Amino acid sequence: MTTAFYAVDRLEGKFAVVVGDDGKMIDVERSELPKQVREGSVLRVRTGATGPDWSSAEIDRAEEERRRASARKILDELKRSDPGGDIQL
């Protein structure tokens, strides 16, 4: 088995829409995920030949923060390279 990361894109009723690092979106029943899951959570999940084992999903706070820091850095670089100052996010 290997490990993969999935980010929770949004919560829709009984389902969480998660996005894998490969860009594929998957609907997962919220009952299969940790209770504390929220939009933006990053999940570390064991995967095998049959796909992700959602019962093994754990929220990875360190990976969440690493990804947020990376996004902040990219936004800061975009703001600095905007000659007109009109980038507003």
N, C-alpha and C positions, 0 to 999 in steps of 0.2 A: 504494500500500500504506500501511496505517496500523500503529500499534503498539498492542498490548493487553497487559494484565498478567493473569497467572494465578498463583494460589497453590497449592502442592502440599499437598493435604489429607492424603493418606496414600499409602503405597507398598504394593502388593499383588502380590507375585510379580513377574511381568514388566511390570506396569502401574503407572503413577502416576495417581492420581485427582486431577485438578486442578480448581480452581474459578475461573471467570472473574469479573470484576468485576460481571457481570450476574447472578451467582449460579448459573449453569448449571455442572453437573459433567460432566467429560469424562474418559474413560479413555484414556490415552496410553501407548504402549509406551515403557518406560524407555530402550530402545536409541535412541529418537529424541530424547532429552533429554540435557543435559550430564551427564557422569559424576558430578559432585559434587552432583547434585540430592538433596535430602533432604526429609523432612516439614517444612513451614514455609517452604521456598524460595519466593521470588517470581521468576517468570519473565517477562521482557520478550520478546514474540513478535510478529513481523510477521504481519499478517493481510491477506487480500485477499478477493476475491469468493467464493473457494471455502473460506474459513475460515482458521484458524491455520496458519502454516507452521512446524511444530515443529522443522524443521532449523535454523531461525533463532533458536531459543530460547536466551536467555542469562540466567544468574542475575543479578538486580539487587539487590546487597547494600544499596545506599542505600535502595531502596524497601522492602526487608525491614525495615530499621531504622526507617524512617518509620512503617510500619504497626505495629511493635512499640511504638514510643513513643506512638502514638495509642491503642493498646489499654491500655497502662499508665496513661495519663492518664484514660481512661474508668473503669478499675478503681479508681483512686485517688479519683475523684469519687463512685463508688458507695459506697466504704468510708466516705467522709466524711459521706454523706447517710444512712447506716444508723444509725437511732437506737438499735437494740438491740445493735449490734456483732456481729450473728450472720452476716454475710456472710463466708464462708470459701471462697476459691477457690484 
